[in-house]
Amino acid sequence: MANPYELLGVARGASAEDIKQAYRKLAKQLHPDLNPGDATVERRFKDVSAAYDLLSDPKKRARFDRGEIDANGAERPGGRFYRGFSERAGRDAAGAGAGSGFAGFDTDDIFEMFTQQTRRGAGKRRGVDVSYSLSVDFIAAAIGTKRRLTLPDQRSLEVVIPPGTSEGTVLRLKGQGQAGLGGGPAGDAFIEVQVEPHAYFQRKDFDIHLEIPVTLQEAVLGSTITVPTIDGKVVVKIPRGSNAGTVLRLKSRGVPRGKGAERGDQYVKLTVVLPEKPDAELAQFLEKWGPTHPYNVRAKLGLED
């Protein structure tokens, strides 16, 4: 196997977190489930997993950096095992005379020494982490829900979407990754949540923003209207003389900050809309009313002198 640092694309002095992030990125790209039938990608995935297995273990990494083991985790000639073995063999040979280079060892001793070393090198190995994405509608993500995710191997996982989940949230399902080797624990599954946009709600942190059209008479005379929220419809009072752009605050009608936690607010912005068809009576009224009630709506913005 090639140099594990080069396989993961990290420097020799990389931190444990850098190594973990590099492995996750490569594992997502090279996972066999995403590249079925591609033997080259599958081989790279195995090499990357083996490299991560070595470098994520502080003891193995230190021994590799000291040159005591190779990239496959096998002892190098001159490493601690071989040095101890050769030194002991040399001492025994010197005391036993010529022709008995392994004097003091019988065949069972030598076999047991190699067997123990093999067992240590083939210990338990944690399973590989896997990554998936899950699309959730806007309201379900805001108030919390459950979704069932079918994996490429036909397993099915129930994923709990906590209240207040936002776009890009990554959920960890412990032990739901690939099975471990040699009795080692399974890896984890990481689920990235993608929140679908809503037709008229917009989320900013934990607040919900919404534009509501109102008629001219509702804005001028005031009214009571029904407004949608993520929990359902509520009744809202439009103050008399409301203007386009007026914002009404619905306290605690926003997104929960977590299960059982306080919520953000919902902000309703009013948009005054004229009748779709021209209204002759309204036009005649304004022709008389306008000249005697002039007001400049653009002056405050500096758009007119």
FENWOPE-V392111 format. One record per residue. N is the residue number from 1. OMEGA is omega in whole degrees, 0 to 359 (none if undefined). NEAR is the number of other C-alpha atoms within 8 Angstrom. D_LAST is the distance of its C-alpha to the last C-alpha in whole Angstrom. Layout:
n & omega & near & d_last
N & OMEGA & NEAR & D_LAST
N & OMEGA & NEAR & D_LAST
This chain:
n & omega & near & d_last
1 & 180 & 6 & 76
2 & 178 & 6 & 74
3 & 184 & 8 & 72
4 & 178 & 13 & 71
5 & 180 & 10 & 68
6 & 179 & 9 & 67
7 & 181 & 10 & 67
8 & 179 & 13 & 65
9 & 180 & 7 & 63
10 & 178 & 10 & 62
11 & 181 & 7 & 64
12 & 180 & 5 & 67
13 & 183 & 4 & 65
14 & 178 & 8 & 63
15 & 178 & 6 & 62
16 & 180 & 7 & 64
17 & 177 & 6 & 60
18 & 179 & 9 & 59
19 & 180 & 14 & 63
20 & 181 & 10 & 62
21 & 179 & 8 & 59
22 & 180 & 11 & 60
23 & 181 & 12 & 63
24 & 180 & 9 & 61
25 & 180 & 8 & 58
26 & 181 & 11 & 61
27 & 178 & 12 & 63
28 & 182 & 9 & 60
29 & 191 & 7 & 60
30 & 185 & 12 & 64
31 & 181 & 12 & 65
32 & 180 & 11 & 68
33 & 180 & 6 & 67
34 & 181 & 7 & 64
35 & 185 & 10 & 66
36 & 175 & 6 & 69
37 & 181 & 5 & 72
38 & 185 & 8 & 70
39 & 181 & 6 & 73
40 & 180 & 6 & 72
41 & 180 & 11 & 69
42 & 178 & 12 & 71
43 & 177 & 8 & 73
44 & 180 & 9 & 70
45 & 180 & 13 & 69
46 & 179 & 8 & 72
47 & 179 & 10 & 72
48 & 179 & 14 & 69
49 & 179 & 11 & 70
50 & 178 & 9 & 73
51 & 179 & 14 & 71
52 & 179 & 13 & 69
53 & 181 & 9 & 72
54 & 187 & 13 & 73
55 & 179 & 11 & 70
56 & 177 & 10 & 69
57 & 185 & 8 & 73
58 & 182 & 7 & 72
59 & 179 & 6 & 76
60 & 181 & 11 & 76
61 & 181 & 11 & 74
62 & 179 & 8 & 75
63 & 177 & 10 & 78
64 & 181 & 12 & 77
65 & 179 & 7 & 75
66 & 179 & 7 & 78
67 & 182 & 9 & 80
68 & 177 & 13 & 82
69 & 179 & 14 & 81
70 & 185 & 10 & 80
71 & 177 & 12 & 77
72 & 181 & 8 & 79
73 & 180 & 10 & 80
74 & 180 & 8 & 84
75 & 175 & 10 & 85
76 & 171 & 10 & 86
77 & 183 & 7 & 89
78 & 177 & 8 & 89
79 & 186 & 11 & 87
80 & 183 & 7 & 88
81 & 183 & 8 & 90
82 & 178 & 11 & 92
83 & 180 & 10 & 92
84 & 182 & 8 & 94
85 & 184 & 8 & 96
86 & 180 & 8 & 97
87 & 180 & 8 & 98
88 & 180 & 8 & 100
89 & 180 & 11 & 102
90 & 180 & 9 & 103
91 & 182 & 8 & 104
92 & 180 & 12 & 106
93 & 182 & 13 & 107
94 & 182 & 8 & 109
95 & 187 & 6 & 111
96 & 179 & 8 & 112
97 & 185 & 7 & 113
98 & 176 & 7 & 113
99 & 179 & 4 & 112
100 & 185 & 8 & 110
101 & 178 & 9 & 107
102 & 178 & 9 & 106
103 & 182 & 10 & 108
104 & 175 & 5 & 107
105 & 166 & 8 & 105
106 & 184 & 8 & 107
107 & 179 & 6 & 105
108 & 178 & 7 & 104
109 & 182 & 8 & 102
110 & 180 & 9 & 100
111 & 181 & 8 & 99
112 & 180 & 8 & 98
113 & 179 & 8 & 96
114 & 180 & 8 & 94
115 & 178 & 8 & 94
116 & 179 & 8 & 92
117 & 179 & 8 & 90
118 & 180 & 8 & 89
119 & 179 & 8 & 88
120 & 181 & 7 & 86
121 & 183 & 8 & 84
122 & 182 & 7 & 84
123 & 181 & 7 & 82
124 & 179 & 9 & 80
125 & 180 & 11 & 76
126 & 179 & 11 & 73
127 & 182 & 14 & 72
128 & 173 & 12 & 69
129 & 178 & 11 & 65
130 & 182 & 13 & 64
131 & 178 & 9 & 60
132 & 173 & 8 & 58
133 & 183 & 8 & 55
134 & 180 & 9 & 54
135 & 182 & 8 & 52
136 & 180 & 10 & 51
137 & 189 & 10 & 48
138 & 185 & 10 & 45
139 & 180 & 7 & 46
140 & 178 & 9 & 50
141 & 183 & 16 & 49
142 & 186 & 13 & 47
143 & 180 & 12 & 49
144 & 182 & 12 & 52
145 & 173 & 10 & 55
146 & 178 & 8 & 58
147 & 177 & 8 & 58
148 & 183 & 8 & 62
149 & 177 & 9 & 62
150 & 184 & 8 & 64
151 & 180 & 8 & 65
152 & 179 & 6 & 67
153 & 177 & 4 & 70
154 & 171 & 6 & 70
155 & 180 & 7 & 70
156 & 180 & 8 & 67
157 & 172 & 8 & 65
158 & 183 & 8 & 63
159 & 178 & 8 & 60
160 & 178 & 8 & 58
161 & 184 & 10 & 55
162 & 175 & 11 & 54
163 & 178 & 14 & 51
164 & 180 & 13 & 47
165 & 182 & 10 & 48
166 & 180 & 10 & 46
167 & 177 & 7 & 45
168 & 177 & 8 & 48
169 & 178 & 9 & 50
170 & 179 & 8 & 53
171 & 180 & 8 & 56
172 & 175 & 8 & 60
173 & 186 & 9 & 63
174 & 176 & 8 & 66
175 & 182 & 9 & 69
176 & 176 & 9 & 68
177 & 180 & 13 & 68
178 & 181 & 11 & 71
179 & 177 & 11 & 74
180 & 179 & 14 & 75
181 & 178 & 10 & 78
182 & 181 & 8 & 82
183 & 179 & 7 & 81
184 & 181 & 11 & 77
185 & 177 & 11 & 75
186 & 175 & 13 & 72
187 & 181 & 16 & 69
188 & 174 & 15 & 65
189 & 179 & 14 & 63
190 & 184 & 12 & 59
191 & 177 & 12 & 57
192 & 184 & 12 & 53
193 & 175 & 14 & 51
194 & 184 & 12 & 49
195 & 180 & 12 & 46
196 & 178 & 8 & 45
197 & 180 & 7 & 42
198 & 183 & 8 & 41
199 & 182 & 4 & 39
200 & 175 & 6 & 37
201 & 171 & 8 & 37
202 & 182 & 9 & 36
203 & 173 & 8 & 38
204 & 189 & 7 & 36
205 & 180 & 4 & 39
206 & 178 & 13 & 41
207 & 176 & 12 & 38
208 & 178 & 15 & 37
209 & 185 & 12 & 34
210 & 173 & 11 & 33
211 & 182 & 9 & 31
212 & 175 & 9 & 32
213 & 175 & 8 & 30
214 & 180 & 10 & 30
215 & 179 & 10 & 30
216 & 181 & 9 & 28
217 & 177 & 7 & 30
218 & 180 & 11 & 31
219 & 184 & 16 & 28
220 & 187 & 10 & 27
221 & 184 & 9 & 31
222 & 182 & 13 & 32
223 & 173 & 10 & 35
224 & 183 & 8 & 38
225 & 176 & 8 & 38
226 & 183 & 8 & 40
227 & 177 & 9 & 39
228 & 171 & 8 & 41
229 & 179 & 10 & 42
230 & 177 & 9 & 44
231 & 185 & 6 & 47
232 & 184 & 6 & 46
233 & 177 & 8 & 44
234 & 179 & 8 & 43
235 & 183 & 8 & 41
236 & 179 & 8 & 38
237 & 175 & 8 & 36
238 & 181 & 11 & 32
239 & 177 & 9 & 31
240 & 179 & 10 & 30
241 & 178 & 8 & 26
242 & 182 & 10 & 26
243 & 172 & 10 & 23
244 & 182 & 8 & 22
245 & 175 & 7 & 23
246 & 182 & 9 & 25
247 & 177 & 8 & 28
248 & 182 & 8 & 31
249 & 175 & 8 & 34
250 & 187 & 9 & 37
251 & 176 & 8 & 39
252 & 176 & 9 & 42
253 & 180 & 13 & 42
254 & 186 & 14 & 41
255 & 175 & 14 & 44
256 & 178 & 15 & 47
257 & 181 & 11 & 47
258 & 181 & 9 & 51
259 & 179 & 7 & 54
260 & 183 & 5 & 54
261 & 178 & 7 & 51
262 & 185 & 8 & 47
263 & 172 & 11 & 45
264 & 181 & 14 & 41
265 & 172 & 14 & 38
266 & 180 & 15 & 37
267 & 183 & 12 & 33
268 & 180 & 12 & 32
269 & 183 & 13 & 28
270 & 175 & 14 & 27
271 & 181 & 12 & 26
272 & 183 & 11 & 26
273 & 178 & 8 & 27
274 & 178 & 6 & 27
275 & 181 & 7 & 31
276 & 179 & 4 & 32
277 & 178 & 4 & 33
278 & 181 & 5 & 31
279 & 184 & 7 & 32
280 & 182 & 6 & 32
281 & 178 & 6 & 32
282 & 180 & 7 & 29
283 & 179 & 8 & 27
284 & 179 & 8 & 29
285 & 182 & 8 & 28
286 & 178 & 8 & 24
287 & 178 & 8 & 24
288 & 186 & 8 & 25
289 & 187 & 8 & 23
290 & 184 & 8 & 20
291 & 182 & 7 & 19
292 & 180 & 6 & 20
293 & 182 & 6 & 19
294 & 172 & 6 & 15
295 & 185 & 4 & 13
296 & 184 & 5 & 10
297 & 182 & 5 & 11
298 & 183 & 8 & 9
299 & 181 & 9 & 6
300 & 180 & 6 & 9
301 & 181 & 6 & 10
302 & 181 & 7 & 7
303 & 177 & 7 & 7
304 & 176 & 6 & 4
305 & none & 4 & 0
